Amino acid sequence: MRLNPKAGKWLFVVLALWFLMFLCLPMLQLLTESWQENGQFSGSHYRQIIGDEKFRQAWFNSLNIAALSALSATVLAFLPAYAIHRTALPKPFKQGLRFGMLFPMLLPTITYGFAIIYTFGKQGLLTQILHTQIFSDLYGFKGLWLGYTLYTLPTAFLLLSNTFHYLDKKCVLVSLLMGDSAWRRFGTTVLQPLVGTLAAAFIQCFFLSFTDFGIPASIGGKYEVVAIRLYTEMLGSSPSFGRGAVAALSMLLPAVVSVAMLSWLSRFNAAMPHTQTTVLPRCVWADYAWGAVSAMLVLAILSPFAVILIVPWVQSWPYVLSFSTFTVWDVLTTPNLTAVYRNTLWAALFTALAGTVLSFSAALLRERMALPRAGKIGIEAAALASNTIPGMVLGIAYLMLFSGSLIANTLMIIVVCNIAHYFATPYLMSKNALEKMNQGWEATAALMGDSWLKTLRRVILPNALPTLLEMFAYYFVNAMVTVSAVIFLAGAHSMVLTGKIKELQHFGKFDEIFVLSAMIMLTNLLVLALLGGWRYWRQRRQIPTSI
């Protein structure tokens, strides 16, 4: 039995109007702007962009560095994923590995470059400790490679870790009984089932690296990438909305190819839904080896971010290393910092609340309501579109469509842009959760005389609460760290912390940047701790979650 079709109809209308206004129309405006010059139809902008040698070189640079970074992130992420799921290492150690791999998600990408410079540069923290510079000439290719790898490692790790969870460990026992060599057993029970996920991780990391703006903005140097070219076309010395629209649309090409390849690669995913807990024979030296390598990787990931917590408390890095509270106090007493931080919190909170409601409602329509096939296809298409459009492209589209409107330069436009940009993942999370729920709950509730709203409140929502908390956390954290769209949408009264960081970059105030970055990181950690504590408290109370 499905939920009330009348309620579903109205809910579908609301969602359709929302996506029409905040996803379809902005992209249509972007496409229209690319073909217009002086109010008339023209292809001159396309000819200018395609004929621009610097733009073509930036495109090649983006493809090159994104591919290398995706490869390194995928290979490195495999190590802790294997250590967590295929070794008998202590559980607290595995939890520490997982936290370390996901830690970079708590910070804006524009901070990565500054952290790398202050760690590996000539006067960097690690350089001072080792008395040697590991990486020379960080501005450019090497810096981008390090930054993109750090940025995409959590995504690759999550994808691989999730698939590892569903791989049947009994295959290892069968391989042992058949007398397979260690390399053959590793290939048939680990690598072969992970082929689809490894390829998907590479493609996803490539897409993230290709479209990121924060890292090249901080450490790109003269190695120009397409995201910087797009920023220059829109906000440079001679900006052009038309050329900027063409540059933005060009960024959709790898995104479309990535999504198409991900759909094709899904057929290679291991389908093992009935896995059981299986204790594998333990090889102590192998477990310690995987643990040691993974621990060194996590240490390498965390080390560049240590400067964020160290440099602001030093009087003058790296010349006067005595302890000082001047920088931190100076930043915290900045006249407009309170307003900027308040804007950031409100934007993240409204994004998380409204985004969770919107994406869960879409999944509810898709999985638990009597929606026509065309409606279900429309919801899936909206999710696919939001996953395809880079944040910079969406921000430019909003700038073109809503410039001069009531929501221009307000927190509202930032919130709706964040919701549209990050919609796909929370939607898929809630969709998967609703798929696994008993389809007979609504029928049982109807026999008891409950309305669909009461069924939703008493049955569906309590069972979906863990997923709802994860969706809220995903939206909140990403809204706190996003920078790509904010640089085009934030105004004087709607400035957020990531926009303030970009502003401070122009004045070379890197100590202040680290203070703001630490505020973002600590806020994210606090929210995640509160959500985790609430979930643990509910589990301890053993609140009934089903009928």
GULODREN-723467 format. One line per field, with one value per residue (C-alpha): residue number from 1; x, y, z. Coordinates in pm, 1 decimal. Last residue first. Layout:
<sites>
mardren	(NUM;...)
px	(X;...)
py	(Y;...)
pz	(Z;...)
</sites>
This chain:
<sites>
mardren	(547;546;545;544;543;542;541;540;539;538;537;536;535;534;533;532;531;530;529;528;527;526;525;524;523;522;521;520;519;518;517;516;515;514;513;512;511;510;509;508;507;506;505;504;503;502;501;500;499;498;497;496;495;494;493;492;491;490;489;488;487;486;485;484;483;482;481;480;479;478;477;476;475;474;473;472;471;470;469;468;467;466;465;464;463;462;461;460;459;458;457;456;455;454;453;452;451;450;449;448;447;446;445;444;443;442;441;440;439;438;437;436;435;434;433;432;431;430;429;428;427;426;425;424;423;422;421;420;419;418;417;416;415;414;413;412;411;410;409;408;407;406;405;404;403;402;401;400;399;398;397;396;395;394;393;392;391;390;389;388;387;386;385;384;383;382;381;380;379;378;377;376;375;374;373;372;371;370;369;368;367;366;365;364;363;362;361;360;359;358;357;356;355;354;353;352;351;350;349;348;347;346;345;344;343;342;341;340;339;338;337;336;335;334;333;332;331;330;329;328;327;326;325;324;323;322;321;320;319;318;317;316;315;314;313;312;311;310;309;308;307;306;305;304;303;302;301;300;299;298;297;296;295;294;293;292;291;290;289;288;287;286;285;284;283;282;281;280;279;278;277;276;275;274;273;272;271;270;269;268;267;266;265;264;263;262;261;260;259;258;257;256;255;254;253;252;251;250;249;248;247;246;245;244;243;242;241;240;239;238;237;236;235;234;233;232;231;230;229;228;227;226;225;224;223;222;221;220;219;218;217;216;215;214;213;212;211;210;209;208;207;206;205;204;203;202;201;200;199;198;197;196;195;194;193;192;191;190;189;188;187;186;185;184;183;182;181;180;179;178;177;176;175;174;173;172;171;170;169;168;167;166;165;164;163;162;161;160;159;158;157;156;155;154;153;152;151;150;149;148;147;146;145;144;143;142;141;140;139;138;137;136;135;134;133;132;131;130;129;128;127;126;125;124;123;122;121;120;119;118;117;116;115;114;113;112;111;110;109;108;107;106;105;104;103;102;101;100;99;98;97;96;95;94;93;92;91;90;89;88;87;86;85;84;83;82;81;80;79;78;77;76;75;74;73;72;71;70;69;68;67;66;65;64;63;62;61;60;59;58;57;56;55;54;53;52;51;50;49;48;47;46;45;44;43;42;41;40;39;38;37;36;35;34;33;32;31;30;29;28;27;26;25;24;23;22;21;20;19;18;17;16;15;14;13;12;11;10;9;8;7;6;5;4;3;2;1)
px	(502.6;855.2;1103.7;1057.2;1293.1;1574.8;1683.9;2044.3;1975.7;1820.7;2123.2;2363.8;2176.5;2180.8;2551.9;2629.7;2432.3;2603.1;2947.3;2884.7;2773.2;3080.4;3319.4;3167.7;3197.8;3556.0;3651.7;3482.3;3640.9;3978.7;3943.4;3869.9;4184.2;4388.6;4277.8;4384.9;4734.9;4725.5;4667.0;4811.9;4585.8;4416.5;4384.7;4179.3;3889.5;3892.8;3885.8;3592.6;3403.7;3467.7;3346.9;3016.3;2925.9;2551.6;2552.0;2833.5;2717.3;2765.6;2658.7;2963.7;3226.8;2968.8;2936.7;3287.7;3345.1;3169.3;3303.7;3008.9;2741.5;2923.4;2928.1;2560.4;2430.7;2616.7;2527.5;2156.2;2166.5;2341.5;2081.0;1800.6;1960.5;1968.0;1606.7;1456.9;1287.3;1148.9;1034.9;847.3;649.5;498.9;524.8;469.2;192.5;28.5;52.8;-85.0;-387.7;-408.3;-718.6;-545.1;-598.6;-426.6;-123.4;-91.3;-109.9;150.2;387.4;357.1;639.6;893.2;1181.6;1482.4;1372.0;1316.8;1681.3;1813.8;1599.8;1709.2;2078.8;2017.3;1841.7;2115.7;2376.0;2191.0;2084.9;2430.3;2415.7;2041.2;2049.0;2362.4;2209.4;1889.6;2089.4;2319.0;2018.5;1847.5;2152.0;2106.9;2308.5;2022.6;1702.8;1485.1;1601.5;1873.7;2084.9;1871.3;1926.3;2287.6;2421.3;2225.4;2385.3;2727.9;2674.1;2553.0;2861.3;3093.0;2921.7;2963.8;2645.4;2628.5;2504.4;2221.8;2125.3;2116.5;1896.6;1659.6;1649.8;1564.9;1276.7;1150.6;1171.1;956.0;702.3;686.8;626.2;321.5;352.1;166.5;379.7;645.6;957.4;977.2;754.1;937.9;1270.3;1163.0;1036.1;1366.9;1557.9;1340.1;1324.8;1700.2;1776.1;1547.0;1709.3;2069.3;2060.9;1888.3;2157.1;2448.9;2322.5;2239.4;2582.4;2767.0;2563.6;2636.2;3006.0;2997.6;2799.9;3038.3;3337.1;3216.1;3410.1;3722.3;3758.8;3804.0;4066.9;4278.2;4241.8;4365.7;4654.3;4759.0;4742.1;5118.2;5358.0;5716.2;5813.1;5947.5;6075.1;5851.1;5580.6;5538.9;5393.6;5281.4;4928.1;4779.3;5050.4;4970.5;4606.6;4599.0;4958.1;4839.9;4641.4;4940.3;5012.7;4663.7;4694.4;5052.0;4948.0;4656.6;4896.9;5141.4;4854.8;4748.2;5100.1;5131.1;4788.7;4845.6;5181.7;5033.1;4760.9;5012.3;5238.9;4947.6;4794.0;4446.6;4216.4;3895.5;3594.9;3275.5;2975.2;2722.5;2675.4;2333.2;2347.3;2638.6;2611.6;2966.3;2962.4;3053.7;2713.2;2750.9;3032.9;2789.0;2609.8;2943.9;3058.7;2753.3;2796.4;3162.1;3090.5;2827.6;3067.5;3355.1;3139.0;2977.2;3291.9;3247.7;2913.8;3094.4;3345.2;3058.3;2872.9;3189.1;3235.6;2883.6;2899.3;3215.3;3461.4;3754.2;3976.2;3855.3;3527.0;3343.2;3610.5;3875.9;3666.3;3617.2;3989.6;4056.0;3820.1;3977.9;4324.4;4626.6;4967.3;5105.1;5036.4;4773.0;4822.6;4532.0;4289.5;4394.0;4273.3;3945.5;3812.4;3729.2;3569.6;3842.8;3936.9;3582.0;3526.0;3854.0;3772.4;3433.4;3591.3;3864.0;3616.1;3387.0;3678.8;3773.4;3407.3;3361.7;3683.9;3616.8;3491.1;3807.3;4048.5;3940.5;3848.0;3998.6;4308.5;4397.9;4351.5;4574.6;4841.8;4824.9;4845.5;4532.5;4507.9;4143.0;4060.1;4218.6;4014.4;3695.4;3784.5;3845.5;3511.3;3349.9;3439.2;3141.2;3192.9;2921.9;3135.0;3418.2;3177.0;3114.8;3484.2;3569.8;3317.2;3395.0;3770.4;3744.2;3539.6;3772.8;4082.6;3942.1;4058.5;4393.8;4472.0;4354.1;4582.2;4892.2;4846.7;4770.1;5085.8;5297.5;5151.8;5167.9;5300.2;5482.9;5819.9;6017.8;5862.9;6042.7;6227.7;6495.5;6565.4;6322.2;6139.8;6168.8;6062.7;5768.9;5651.1;5711.1;5979.0;6079.1;5728.8;5606.9;5383.0;5294.6;5257.4;5040.2;4816.4;4775.0;4673.2;4430.1;4253.3;4079.1;3936.4;3715.8;3766.5;3567.7;3599.0;3974.4;3899.7;3741.1;4056.6;4162.5;3822.9;3826.7;4178.6;4088.8;3782.6;4007.6;4243.0;3947.9;3832.8;4163.9;4321.2;4179.6;4225.2;3999.0;3750.8;3949.0;4288.4;4135.3;3971.8;4293.2;4497.6;4237.7;4230.5;4591.8;4521.3;4205.5;4366.4;4674.5;4465.6;4226.7;4519.2;4683.2;4356.4;4271.6;4621.7;4611.0;4248.3;4282.7;4606.9;4449.7;4156.8;4391.3;4585.5;4264.4;4176.0;4519.5;4496.8;4168.3;4004.4;3748.7;3663.9;3639.1;3447.8;3200.3;3149.1;3097.6;2809.0;2548.2;2179.2;2116.5;2091.7;2440.1;2583.1;2375.0;2446.0;2620.2;2355.8;2082.3;2270.1;2326.4;1962.1;1854.0;2082.5;1928.5;1575.5;1617.9;1774.8;1625.9;1290.2;1205.9;1345.0;1126.1;819.9;858.3;904.7;588.1;389.6;516.2;407.4;63.2;24.6;166.9;-89.6;-362.6;-198.9;-211.5;71.4;123.8;0.0)
py	(-100.9;27.4;261.3;181.9;400.9;187.8;461.4;369.2;395.6;737.9;859.1;724.7;915.0;1233.8;1194.7;1139.6;1449.4;1654.0;1523.3;1598.4;1951.4;2007.9;1869.8;2094.9;2400.0;2308.3;2282.8;2609.3;2797.9;2641.8;2770.4;3119.7;3108.0;2965.5;3250.2;3503.4;3357.3;3367.0;3740.7;3777.3;4075.4;3908.9;3587.5;3770.3;3804.1;3433.1;3356.1;3596.7;3410.3;3085.7;3247.6;3377.6;3720.6;3790.3;4161.1;4259.8;4013.3;3640.2;3492.4;3469.0;3371.9;3150.4;2916.0;2768.9;2818.0;2536.6;2451.3;2528.7;2425.9;2095.4;2026.1;2112.6;1919.5;1600.9;1630.4;1670.5;1370.9;1160.0;1263.7;1175.3;835.1;756.7;885.3;674.7;428.0;711.0;898.7;610.5;479.8;738.5;1058.8;908.0;685.3;984.2;1179.9;881.7;867.0;588.5;365.9;50.4;-108.0;196.1;144.7;-216.5;-114.0;159.0;-84.9;-345.1;-212.2;-297.8;-52.4;-131.2;92.0;380.8;369.6;353.6;650.8;847.2;806.5;863.6;1192.3;1297.2;1235.5;1405.0;1733.0;1885.0;2157.0;2223.2;2259.5;2473.7;2704.7;2735.3;2832.4;3079.7;3249.9;3275.1;3422.8;3738.4;3904.2;3859.0;3725.7;4023.5;4020.1;4240.5;3943.2;3631.3;3468.4;3561.3;3516.1;3192.0;3053.9;3163.7;2980.4;2668.2;2663.4;2716.7;2436.9;2183.1;2050.9;1672.4;1566.7;1821.6;1688.7;1326.2;1413.8;1609.1;1321.3;1073.3;1296.6;1329.6;954.2;901.2;1153.7;988.7;650.0;783.7;830.9;605.6;700.6;517.2;499.4;798.8;1035.2;951.6;1000.3;1347.0;1427.2;1310.4;1538.7;1840.5;1789.3;1726.4;2026.0;2253.8;2160.3;2128.9;2439.5;2636.6;2532.6;2592.6;2937.6;3028.8;2918.3;3101.8;3419.7;3409.4;3368.3;3670.2;3879.9;3790.7;3862.0;4213.8;4412.4;4190.3;4088.7;3718.3;3798.0;4016.3;3768.5;3482.0;3685.5;3830.4;3508.9;3457.5;3170.3;3230.3;3120.8;3453.2;3404.5;3128.5;3241.3;3562.5;3547.2;3185.1;3087.8;3134.6;2902.0;2595.3;2493.4;2548.4;2426.3;2077.3;2060.1;1954.4;1670.3;1514.6;1342.5;1224.7;1086.5;908.4;756.3;652.5;484.8;300.9;168.4;59.2;-104.8;-294.8;-420.1;-500.4;-709.3;-886.1;-970.3;-1108.2;-1326.5;-1401.7;-1660.7;-1480.4;-1449.5;-1426.2;-1209.0;-1274.1;-1131.5;-1153.0;-845.3;-965.7;-788.3;-678.2;-371.1;-435.4;-333.4;3.9;81.5;192.7;436.1;568.7;610.8;820.5;1030.7;1095.0;1182.8;1435.6;1585.8;1590.9;1802.3;2023.0;2231.7;2357.4;2508.9;2729.9;2850.1;2932.4;3120.2;3309.6;3413.1;3558.2;3706.0;3893.9;4033.2;4256.7;4280.6;3946.5;3853.3;3636.2;3548.8;3529.6;3289.4;3066.8;3070.5;2976.4;2678.3;2575.0;2534.4;2766.2;2639.2;2987.3;2960.9;2700.8;2722.1;2918.7;2964.2;2626.8;2461.5;2652.2;2618.9;2250.7;2131.6;1903.3;1770.9;1668.2;1507.5;1312.1;1194.8;1064.9;893.7;726.0;615.6;469.0;276.0;137.2;61.5;-134.1;-331.4;-405.5;-763.2;-844.4;-669.9;-833.6;-1203.6;-1297.9;-1076.3;-1117.7;-1495.7;-1508.0;-1301.2;-1513.9;-1839.7;-2046.1;-2373.7;-2443.8;-2434.5;-2089.7;-1961.1;-2092.3;-1914.3;-1590.2;-1624.3;-1654.2;-1287.0;-1177.9;-821.4;-586.5;-382.5;-365.2;-179.7;92.9;122.1;167.9;446.5;619.5;601.2;748.1;1039.3;1096.3;1092.8;1355.8;1672.1;1538.0;1421.4;1752.7;1946.0;1733.5;1738.5;2110.3;2182.7;1973.8;2130.7;2495.4;2670.6;2402.3;2475.0;2219.5;1929.9;1752.0;2058.7;1963.5;2046.0;1767.0;1973.4;2311.1;2158.5;1993.7;2329.5;2525.7;2789.5;2664.0;2530.3;2183.5;2265.5;2634.2;2587.9;2275.8;2452.6;2749.9;2518.2;2317.6;2627.5;2692.1;2340.5;2435.7;2218.2;1935.1;1707.1;1683.5;1472.7;1177.7;965.6;1055.1;964.5;626.2;546.1;640.9;415.2;132.2;187.5;192.0;-143.5;-320.1;-470.7;-801.1;-717.9;-721.6;-438.6;-157.2;-240.5;-280.5;62.0;203.6;93.4;146.4;521.2;546.1;388.3;593.2;920.4;864.8;788.6;1078.9;1319.1;1205.1;1233.9;1575.9;1708.5;1614.9;1700.7;2038.4;2119.7;2031.3;2262.5;2538.8;2497.3;2532.5;2844.9;2996.1;2922.7;3113.1;3002.9;2785.6;3071.0;3339.3;3117.7;3019.5;3383.2;3478.6;3235.2;3508.7;3568.5;3933.7;4132.5;4282.6;3932.8;3625.3;3255.5;3196.9;3399.6;3161.5;2856.1;3019.9;3128.8;2771.2;2649.9;2896.9;2805.1;2429.6;2420.0;2677.3;2764.5;2438.3;2234.0;2418.6;2403.6;2027.6;1981.2;2174.9;1991.9;1653.5;1733.9;1830.5;1504.0;1296.3;1437.3;1330.2;989.4;916.1;674.3;348.6;0.0)
pz	(1458.6;1415.8;1582.0;1949.7;2159.1;2298.5;2542.7;2467.6;2094.0;2138.7;2336.0;2071.7;1797.8;2003.6;2073.2;1704.9;1608.3;1879.2;1781.7;1412.8;1503.1;1722.3;1459.9;1193.0;1417.2;1505.0;1136.1;1036.9;1328.1;1244.4;888.1;1020.4;1235.3;946.4;718.8;983.5;977.0;596.1;569.8;218.3;139.2;-158.9;41.2;304.6;57.1;-27.6;344.0;388.6;116.8;302.5;625.6;487.9;347.8;328.0;411.3;173.2;-88.7;-141.4;-476.2;-703.4;-443.4;-273.3;-571.3;-550.4;-176.0;7.8;354.3;584.2;332.4;281.5;655.5;702.3;400.2;490.3;860.2;781.8;546.5;810.7;1068.6;827.3;764.9;1136.4;1168.8;888.0;1120.5;1334.3;1018.4;856.1;1153.6;1388.4;1184.1;840.6;966.3;1134.0;811.1;619.2;849.9;1108.4;1121.6;1246.3;906.2;756.1;985.3;874.1;508.7;564.1;732.6;458.8;239.7;510.7;485.6;265.5;-22.5;219.8;332.0;-24.0;-125.0;181.0;97.0;-274.4;-200.7;42.7;-234.8;-522.0;-356.3;-299.1;-566.7;-546.5;-169.0;-177.9;-440.1;-236.5;72.4;-102.9;-267.1;71.1;243.2;39.8;-237.4;-488.3;-326.0;-420.2;-781.8;-934.8;-1043.6;-1007.6;-1346.3;-1421.9;-1068.2;-1031.2;-1349.8;-1224.1;-894.6;-1075.4;-1294.2;-997.2;-802.0;-1081.1;-1249.6;-1291.5;-948.0;-964.0;-1306.3;-1189.3;-891.8;-1115.5;-1365.9;-1088.1;-977.9;-1335.6;-1393.7;-1084.6;-1211.6;-1554.0;-1389.8;-1208.0;-829.1;-587.1;-289.0;-85.4;-306.9;-539.9;-344.4;-22.7;-202.8;-314.0;35.3;182.1;-56.8;25.2;401.3;427.8;209.3;411.6;742.2;623.0;403.9;678.7;927.9;691.1;587.7;946.7;1068.8;791.5;839.6;1213.4;1138.4;905.5;1157.0;1439.5;1217.6;1129.6;1390.0;1404.8;1770.3;1692.0;1430.5;1659.5;1946.8;1730.7;1591.6;1930.8;2132.2;2126.9;2191.1;2078.6;1729.7;1603.4;1247.9;1109.0;1176.0;1375.4;1728.1;1707.2;1814.1;1463.9;1320.8;1533.3;1480.0;1104.0;1087.1;1180.1;855.7;647.2;895.5;888.3;551.2;612.6;951.9;783.8;530.6;803.0;991.3;676.4;617.3;980.6;988.0;663.7;799.8;1140.5;978.4;753.2;1050.0;1250.6;980.4;1109.6;958.2;863.8;1093.0;889.4;969.0;695.6;349.1;190.0;-34.7;-248.1;-584.1;-667.2;-888.8;-1251.6;-1385.6;-1214.3;-1456.2;-1727.4;-1496.5;-1370.6;-1731.0;-1817.6;-1501.5;-1581.2;-1945.9;-1834.4;-1579.2;-1828.1;-2062.9;-1797.9;-1757.6;-2114.1;-2008.4;-1757.7;-2017.3;-2253.5;-1978.1;-1884.8;-2246.0;-2247.1;-1898.9;-1993.6;-1740.4;-1841.6;-1529.8;-1400.4;-1229.5;-1482.6;-1738.9;-1466.9;-1257.7;-1562.8;-1636.3;-1274.0;-1299.5;-1631.7;-1486.0;-1489.9;-1383.2;-1314.6;-941.2;-856.5;-479.6;-333.4;-621.6;-763.9;-438.9;-400.8;-756.5;-792.5;-1119.5;-1255.7;-912.2;-823.7;-1165.7;-1146.6;-794.6;-914.1;-1214.3;-1004.9;-738.7;-1007.1;-1157.3;-817.3;-746.5;-1068.1;-1024.1;-656.2;-699.6;-901.5;-665.5;-342.4;-360.0;-698.7;-696.0;-330.3;-353.1;-661.6;-484.2;-168.0;-365.1;-404.2;-212.5;-288.1;84.2;108.6;-186.3;-25.1;298.7;111.3;-68.1;275.0;324.9;116.0;-5.0;127.7;368.5;114.9;-114.3;146.8;226.1;-141.5;-197.3;132.4;70.5;-278.8;-144.9;152.3;-75.6;-313.4;-135.2;-19.0;-372.6;-517.4;-282.8;-340.2;-719.0;-717.2;-520.2;-753.3;-1070.1;-967.4;-660.1;-463.0;-623.3;-424.7;-236.9;46.4;176.0;425.9;789.3;889.0;1154.6;977.9;644.6;819.1;957.1;637.8;582.7;237.6;179.6;283.8;582.2;543.7;168.5;209.1;464.6;229.1;-53.3;156.7;290.6;-44.2;-15.6;276.9;585.7;746.6;443.3;508.2;822.8;641.1;616.4;970.3;1112.4;937.9;1055.0;1412.6;1398.4;1277.6;1571.6;1812.7;1663.3;1716.9;1401.2;1280.5;912.3;606.0;658.3;820.9;671.0;323.1;337.4;487.7;181.5;-95.4;-33.7;-153.9;-492.7;-553.1;-442.6;-660.5;-969.3;-912.3;-866.4;-1192.0;-1387.6;-1240.5;-1312.1;-1679.8;-1755.2;-1583.1;-1764.2;-2099.6;-2026.1;-1913.5;-2237.4;-2438.7;-2239.3;-2297.0;-2670.9;-2701.5;-3027.6;-2850.3;-2611.9;-2880.5;-3124.2;-2852.4;-2755.4;-3119.7;-3165.8;-3189.3;-3122.3;-3040.4;-2713.6;-2741.5;-2775.5;-2699.7;-2744.5;-2408.1;-2226.1;-2343.1;-2211.6;-1873.3;-1855.9;-1930.7;-1653.4;-1408.8;-1526.0;-1480.1;-1132.2;-895.9;-1050.0;-1224.9;-936.9;-687.4;-909.1;-948.9;-574.0;-493.6;-761.9;-637.6;-282.0;-406.3;-595.7;-311.5;-71.2;-310.1;-359.1;17.9;96.9;-85.7;0.0)
</sites>
